[in-house]
């Protein structure tokens, strides 16, 4: 892959409730929320660029990355906990922008519904939350233990990345496989409990902050299509700004970091000016 995997210089994460928090840059506050089977490292290709314009707060959700296990696993209680912890994280910051990727987009919409006008603008990248994806054609393979079968582990992780995250399958030696493998190893919550609910349109319909929604043109996950999902969002939120980024899959901010950084920077600076 072409995107950088250099880890930005960062202090150890601060644990706030069940969130792990890292901060970068200076400027208007912007919170980044990762996707399922992920962590803050879903934003590695974007932190340098975005931190030039924003004071970034990049979180690990409960049960992911460096965050503690979730104190509650029932979906609404999980979301209540994330909302309460995020308010603690952003205490004293005033209103802030919120950016969620995939499962993190579902979390972001649900959290914004709970905390009201504290969110001054929201961007959703490859959002889930449209219900069970009947007819989706994604062929995942079992991932063997990295300790017992390291070559098989890397090959399976690479294959699965090409199926549901990226526009093409990376080589097993690609560093993105290490990133994904590390996120798999630290996974302690099943995102599907929330991301497969048909909820995001309902959550967005109750919000009034400006909304931007972005997909990679080669995202394999939206069914029946990106257009159909975008239409559902626009029906609920006619003001939503919709973008489809060429030559990128589901993990659009990793495969097209410069395009995503530009879209996010323009939107959040423009609508909160």
Secondary structure, 3 states (H helix, E strand, C coil): CCCCCCCCCCCCCEEECCEEEEEECCCEEEEEECCCCCCHHHHCCCHHHHCCCEEEEEEECCCCCCCCCCCCCCHHHHHHHHHHHHHHHCCCCCCEEEEEECHHHHHHHHHHHHHHHHEEEEEEECCCCECCCCCCCCCCCCCCCCCCCHHHHHHHHHHHHHHHCCCCCCCCCCHHHHHHHHHHHCCCCCCHHHHCCECHHHHHHCCCCEEEEEEECCCCCCCCCHHHHHHHHHHHCCCCEEEEECCCCCCHHHHCHHHHHHHHHHHHHHHCC
